[in-house]
Amino acid sequence: MALDAATLALTAAELKTTLADAKIAKLFEPTRDELVITLRTRTDTYSLLLSARSGSARVCLTEESFENPETPPSFCMLMRKHLTGGRLLDVRMEPGDRIVYFEFQCTNEMGDLVRNILCAELMGRYSNLVLVQNGKIIDALKRVDFEDSDVRQLLPGLAYTTPPKPARPDFLAVSAASIVAAACERELPVADALNKTVAGVGPVVCREAAWRAFDGKHLLANELTEAQKHQLMAAIDELKEIYDEGGCPCSVTAPDGKPVEYTFFRPRQYGDKYLICFITLIYQVNELYYIILVICAFLQDIMYPCKRPLCKNRLLLNKLVVLSLNQVKLMLHLINKLTCLITVLHAVLIAFSLKRTGCSLRKNSLKLSPFVIVLIKDFAYKLLYSLLVTIKAIRGCKDGITSAITVINFLN
């Protein structure tokens, strides 16, 4: 379960959108391989985790509470000196490599504006965090001298250079025909041949391409027919198209509950025994709140017919129209799981013709007992709460519930 360059590029794009123009408020180094930066935008506060651990190198937003050492490490003090108060200008990727650059505009000791770049190199046991100014290294979390490497050194004062790139072509940069032609020269299973032919993606992407092309059949790359090669090219192009549209990020969990994989598409290679869930893209889940409002509008039209239906709000509908295809797919996945509950609730509400001033039947003046009214309203609350909890689980943050409190007030 490795973070490949393709998935990391999508993550960097999300971070750039979410943390645009944010300022550094605090900076901590809870462990020797991790850095936590508190960033504040005009509306929110985020904790950015940069981990250089060999087995779990990553950059992401987190809500975890870390226990910081009483005496800050020297690297933490250096980061505070050069980055505190800095404004985030850009988040970008090194093409085809697992390096994310965070560019900040900061003020130096003389009061002049300078640009510092925090380079997060997420490459397994070679992962590192390097602070660079004007192309020169200020310092690195893990210093690399001439005894450690004769190819690339990371020491204060030296010029910063990127690690040597593999000779293999980037999966996303070359055509499917070129990839298949190179892979078919190897006497290996198709997935292994693809993995040794291209760079920029992990083994899960290569296995998925082979699975989609041949429905799980294990074939040797050098024995593929022309028709099978075209099937493999079509599968590769399909994965590239998903990536170009922004990805459809999913996590895979084994039957015993252990996380197995995560990637930017919905994998088919694991079958029905594994649990495959959509995981959030940071900026996409915010749009789910609009879907919650639409569902509430549906309930409001039934329960409070005297009110102006929320679904006629043009501003809300305009925001829904601009959603991307993958955002719509993610929302529909959540809504489909609640379709049965909504249908039952709709039938109950229509049957009893609920009104805000009282609950009475249309064909006669018999009123429902307070107990029945409480049960029906409780069902409506549970329906909305289920949706909110689902979003909270996907997003992994607390403000999913907090931001939707006003939505529940529609039922009050």
N, C-alpha and C positions, 0 to 999 in steps of 0.2 A: 504494500500500500504506500506507494511513493508519490510525491507531488511532482508531476512532470511539468515541462515548460509550457505546454498548451494550457493546462489547468491553471498554472501560476499566472499566465498572461491574462486570463479572464479575471482572476482574483485581483491582480494589479489594476485592471480597468475599473472594477467595482470600488476598490479603495480610492482611486483617483476621483470618482464621482462622489462618493460619500464624504471624503475628507477634504473636499475642495476648499482652499483658503483657510484651513484650520490652523490654529496656533498652538504651540507646545506650552502646556501649563506645568506638567510635572514629568519627571523621568526617573525610573527606578531600574535596578538590576537585581531582581530577586534571587537568581541563581547565576552561576558563572557562565552559563551559555544562553541566557535569556535577557532581553531588554523590554521593558514596558514603558510606552510613551503615552501620556494622557494628552489628548488633543481636543480642543474646543472649537466648535464652529459657532455660527450665529444662533443656532437652535439646539444643538445637542453637544454632549461630551462623550468622547470615545476613548477606549483604551486599546492601543495598538500593540500587539505582541509580536516581537521579532525573536525567533528562536533559532539558534545555531547548533542545537543538539544533533548529534550524528544520526540518531534514529528517528527524529521527529522535527526536522528543520522545516519552518513554515513562517509565513507572515499572515496575520489575521486580526480581526477585532475580537476582543474577549470581554467577558463580564466576571471572570474569576477574580477572587481576592488573593493576592500574593503576600506572603510574609517577607518583608524586606529586612535585610541585615541592619543592625544598629549602626555600623560604620560602613558607609557606601564604598564599594570597590573603586580602585583608581580609574578604571575605564568609565564607570558611571559618573564619577566626578568630572572627567574630561568631557563626556557627552553633555553634562549639565552646563559646563562652561561655554561650550560652542553652540549648543542647540536651544537652550531654554529661552522662550520668548520668540523663537523663530516661527515663520509662517510657511506652511507647506505650499510650494509652487507647482510641483509636478510629481507624479508617480509613473514610472515607465519601466519597461522590461528591456533586457538585453536580448535582441532577436535570437531565437533558437537556443537560449541558454537560461538556466535557472538563477538569474540575478535580477533583483528588483532595486531600482534606484529611487530613493526618496530625496527630492531636492527641496531644501529649505532656504529661505531668505532670513539671515540673522544679522545681528549687530555685534561687531568685534569690540575689543577693549578700547579702541580709539573712537568708537561711536560710528564707524563706517559700516555701510551695508555690504555684506559678503554673502556668497552662496555656498552653502555646505551641502554635500551629497552624502547621505548614509546609504552605503551599498550593502544589501542583504544577499549574500551568496549562499544559496540553499542547495548544496551539492554533497549530500551524505556526510561522510566523515570529514570532508573538506569544507564544511559549512563555516561561514565566518561573517562578521559584521565589521565593515571598514568605513571610517569617516574620511572624506576626501574634500579638499579645498583647492581650487585652481589646478586640478590635476595632480596635486601632491597629497600623499597620505598623511593625515594628522595622527591617526593611530588605528589599530585593529584590535578586535576582541581577542583574537588568537594570532599573535605575531608569528610570522614565518621568516626565519633567517636563512642564511646560505647553507647551514648544516641540515635544515629541514627540507629544503628544495633548492636545486640549482637551476630551476626553470623560472620560478616566479617567487619573489620575496615580498612580504608585506611588513614593512618597517617604517616608522615615522620619517618623513623627509623624502622617501623614494617616490618616484612617479607611479601612479596607479595604472595597472594594466589588467585586462581581463584574462581569465584562465584560457589556456589553449582549447580550442573547440575540436570536437571529433571530426574525422574526415567524412563521416556519413552525412548525407543531405538531410535537411530539415523536412519532416513529414508534411508540414503545412505549406512549405515553400515550393515544392517540386510537384510535378504532375503525377497523377495516379499511374499513368502508363510507364513513366520512368521508374517509379517505385516497384511496380510489378516486374518489369524487365530485369531490374537488378536483383530482386529477390529470387526470381526463377533460375538464377545461375547457381543457387546454393542447394546442396543436397540435404535439406532440412525440412521439417514440417513447416507449413505455410506461416504460422504465427511466429515461430522462431526465426524463420528467414526474414520476415518483415522487421522483427526486432533488431536483428543484426545489420539490417540494410539502412534504416532511417534513424534519425535522432529527433529529439524534441517531444516525443511521446513515450509513455510507459508501456510495459508488456500488455496491460489490460486493453489498450487501444488496438494493438496488433492482434490479440486474440479475438477481439470483437469483430474486426474486419474479416478475419478468417471464418468466424462463426456465421456472420451475416451472409457471406458469400456461399458457404457450403453446408449450412444448417448443422454444424457440429461435426461434420466428417473430417477425419484426420488425413490430410493428403500431403504428399511431398511437393515442395515448390517446383523442383526441376521436372516433375512429371505432369504438370498441369497442361490441359489442352487449351486451344485458343478460346473456346467457349468459357472454360473455367477462369481463364485469365481476365476475360471481360467481366465476369461476375465479380471477381476480386476487385477490379478497378471500380466497378459500380459501388461496391461496399465502401471502398476508401473515399470515393467522392461523396457518398452519403454522410460519412462521419465529418468530412471537411465542411459540408454544407451546414450541419448542426453547429459546428464551431463558429462558422461565419455569422450565424444568426444569433450568437451570444451564448450558445450552450444551453443544455438542459440538465443542470447538475444533479447527480443522484448519489446516494450512498447505498452500499450493499452490506447486509447483516446476515451472518450465518444462522442456521436454526437454533444454535445454542446461545444466541444473543451477542456473539463476538463480531465487532466490525471487521469487514473483510476488505472493502475497497471503496473508493469514491472517484468519480470521474465526471466529465462534462457532458455525458450522454446517458441515456437509459440503457444499461447493458442487457443483452439477451442471453449471454453465455452461461449464466448461473442457474437458469431454469426456475421452476416454481417453488422449490424448497427454501430459497433465500428470499429475505425481505428486502425489497428495493424501494427506497423512499426518495422523494424529491427533497433536496436540501436547498437552502435559500441562497439566492444571489442577493447581496446586501440591499441593493436599491430596488430589486423587483418586489420583495415582500411588502414594501411600503404600499404598493399599488393594491395589495389584497384588501386594504382597509376600504377601498372604494367598493369592492365586491361585497364586503360586509354591509355597507350602507345600502346597497341595492337589495340584499336579502331583507334588511330591516324595512326598506320601503315596501317590499312585498307584504310583510307582516303588518305594517302600519296601514296599508290600504284596506286590509281585511278587518283589523281590529278597530281602527279609528277612521271610518269613511268620511267623517266630517272635515278631516284635515286635508290640506293640499298634499297630494302624493309626492313623495320625495323623488320618485323615479322621473318626474317631469322637470327636475332641476337640470337645465341645459349645461350648466358648468360641470356638474358631476358626469353627465353623459359625454361631454367633450373630453374629459380626462380618461374615461374608459376607452374612447375610440383610439387614442394614441398608444395603447399598449402594444407591445411586440407579440409576435406569434408565440414565442416561448413563455411569455408572461401569461398569456391567455391559457396555454396548456396547463401551466402550474395551477392557475386558479380553478380551472375546470376539474382538475384532479381532486382538489379539496371539496368542491361543491358536489361532485358526483357521489362522494361518500356520505353526503347528508341529504341526498335527494329523497330517500325513503322517509326520513324524519320530517322533511318539509312537506311531503305529500300528505302524511298522516295529520300533521298540524293544520294544513290547509283544509282538509276534510272536517276536522273537529271545529275549526273556527267558522267555516261556512255553515255547518249544521246548527251551531248554536247562535250564529249571527251576533258576534260580540260587538258591543258598542262601548265607547268610552264612559258614557254615563250609566251604564248598566248592562247586564247580560240577560236578554230576553229572547224568546222564540218569535219569529216573524208571524207565524200563523196563529199564535195565541198569546195571551198575556202572562203565561206562566214564567216565573223567574227561576233562574238556576240558583241552587243553594250556594252559599259562600264557599263551602268545601269544594264543590265542583269548579267554581271560578278559580280558586287557589290552585287546584290541580292543573287546569289548563294553562294558567299563566306560568306556573312552575315548569311545565313542559316547554313553553316558549323560551324561558330563561335558559334551560338546560341545552336547548338546541343552539342558541347563540354561544353559550359558554363552550360547547363542544368545538365549535368552529374557532373560537378564540384560542382555546388550549392547543388545537392543532397548529395554528399559526405560530403560537409561542414555542411549541416543540420544534417546528421547522426552523424558525428564526433563531431560537436559542437566546432570547433576550426577554427582559421583564417588561419593556415598554410596549410589547404587543398587547398585553392585557390592559395596561394603563391607558394607552391611547384609545382603546375601544370602550371605555367607561361611558362616554357620551353616546355611543351607539346603543348600549343597553337602555339608556334613558328614554329611548323612543317607546319602550314598552311601559313606562311609568305613567 
